[in-house]
């Protein structure tokens, strides 16, 4: 919860936008933004996070994930994937944070960012 608020605060300050201005542009009360940034309020809904991301011109997916939420379009993509075995293995492996170390995550990222030719 505090991680999202801190990230929001850092981005907002980097963009030189006040809480009041962000609230005005995103259509939410600036006191709500203050509570989120201070960690006294849980992260907002996906819809609100998307509005904030649009105003701040940042990747909404990263903000949503930092709020410990799965973006709805990611959920849809997962559910559309018909390779149940691949999904099952992936989610089984990542259930336990100790099973996938940082080096393995880096390799996964490299493979996913690779070209189609590399994927075979």
C-alpha positions as CSV (number, residue, x, y, z in Angstrom):
1,X,0.0,0.0,0.0
2,X,2.7,2.5,1.0
3,X,4.8,1.5,-2.0
4,X,2.1,2.6,-4.4
5,X,1.7,5.9,-2.6
6,X,5.4,6.6,-2.6
7,X,5.7,5.8,-6.3
8,X,2.8,8.1,-7.0
9,X,4.3,10.9,-5.0
10,X,7.7,10.5,-6.7
11,X,6.2,10.5,-10.2
12,X,3.9,13.5,-9.4
13,X,6.9,15.5,-8.0
14,X,9.1,14.5,-11.0
15,X,6.4,15.8,-13.3
16,X,6.1,19.0,-11.1
17,X,2.3,18.6,-10.6
18,X,0.7,19.5,-7.3
19,X,-1.8,17.1,-5.6
20,X,-4.5,19.7,-6.2
21,X,-3.7,19.9,-10.0
22,X,-3.5,16.1,-10.3
23,X,-6.8,15.8,-8.6
24,X,-8.4,18.4,-10.8
25,X,-7.1,16.9,-14.0
26,X,-7.9,13.3,-12.9
27,X,-11.3,14.2,-11.6
28,X,-10.6,13.2,-8.0
29,X,-10.3,15.0,-4.7
30,X,-6.8,16.1,-3.9
31,X,-7.2,15.1,-0.3
32,X,-7.7,11.5,-1.5
33,X,-4.4,11.8,-3.4
34,X,-2.7,13.0,-0.2
35,X,-4.1,10.1,1.8
36,X,-2.8,7.6,-0.9
37,X,0.6,9.2,-0.9
38,X,0.8,9.2,2.8
39,X,-0.2,5.5,3.0
40,X,-3.3,6.1,5.0
41,X,-5.6,5.2,2.1
42,X,-5.4,2.0,0.1
43,X,-4.6,2.4,-3.6
44,X,-7.6,3.4,-5.7
45,X,-9.5,1.4,-8.2
46,X,-8.0,0.4,-11.6
47,X,-10.2,3.0,-13.3
48,X,-8.9,5.8,-11.0
49,X,-5.3,4.6,-11.4
50,X,-5.7,4.7,-15.2
51,X,-7.0,8.3,-15.0
52,X,-4.0,9.3,-12.8
53,X,-1.6,7.5,-15.2
54,X,-3.1,9.4,-18.1
55,X,-2.6,12.8,-16.4
56,X,1.0,11.9,-15.4
57,X,1.7,10.4,-18.8
58,X,3.1,7.1,-17.3
59,X,2.4,3.4,-17.9
60,X,-0.9,2.6,-16.2
61,X,0.0,-1.1,-16.1
62,X,3.1,-0.4,-13.9
63,X,1.0,1.7,-11.5
64,X,-1.7,-0.9,-11.3
65,X,0.7,-3.7,-10.6
66,X,2.5,-1.5,-8.0
67,X,-1.0,-1.2,-6.3
68,X,-1.0,-5.0,-6.1
69,X,-3.7,-5.4,-8.7
70,X,-3.7,-7.2,-12.0
71,X,-4.8,-5.0,-14.9
72,X,-8.1,-6.2,-16.3
73,X,-6.6,-6.4,-19.8
74,X,-3.8,-8.7,-18.5
75,X,-6.5,-10.8,-16.9
76,X,-8.3,-11.1,-20.2
77,X,-5.1,-12.1,-22.0
78,X,-4.4,-14.8,-19.5
79,X,-7.9,-16.2,-19.7
80,X,-7.8,-16.2,-23.5
81,X,-4.6,-18.2,-23.5
82,X,-5.5,-21.8,-24.3
83,X,-2.2,-23.3,-23.3
84,X,-3.5,-24.3,-19.9
85,X,-0.4,-26.4,-19.2
86,X,2.0,-23.5,-19.8
87,X,-0.1,-21.2,-17.6
88,X,-0.3,-23.8,-14.9
89,X,3.4,-24.4,-14.8
90,X,4.1,-20.7,-14.8
91,X,1.7,-19.9,-12.0
92,X,2.8,-22.9,-10.0
93,X,6.4,-21.8,-10.2
94,X,5.8,-18.2,-9.2
95,X,3.5,-19.1,-6.2
96,X,6.6,-19.4,-4.0
97,X,8.7,-16.3,-4.3
98,X,11.8,-18.4,-3.5
99,X,11.4,-20.7,-6.5
100,X,12.1,-17.9,-9.1
101,X,15.2,-16.0,-8.2
102,X,16.1,-12.6,-9.8
103,X,18.4,-14.2,-12.4
104,X,15.5,-16.4,-13.5
105,X,13.1,-13.4,-13.8
106,X,15.7,-11.6,-15.8
107,X,15.9,-14.6,-18.2
108,X,12.1,-14.7,-18.5
109,X,12.1,-11.0,-19.4
110,X,14.9,-11.5,-21.9
111,X,13.0,-14.3,-23.6
112,X,9.7,-12.4,-23.6
113,X,11.4,-9.3,-25.0
114,X,13.2,-11.3,-27.7
115,X,12.1,-11.5,-31.3
116,X,9.8,-14.2,-32.6
117,X,12.7,-15.9,-34.3
118,X,14.5,-16.3,-31.0
119,X,11.4,-17.9,-29.5
120,X,11.5,-20.6,-32.2
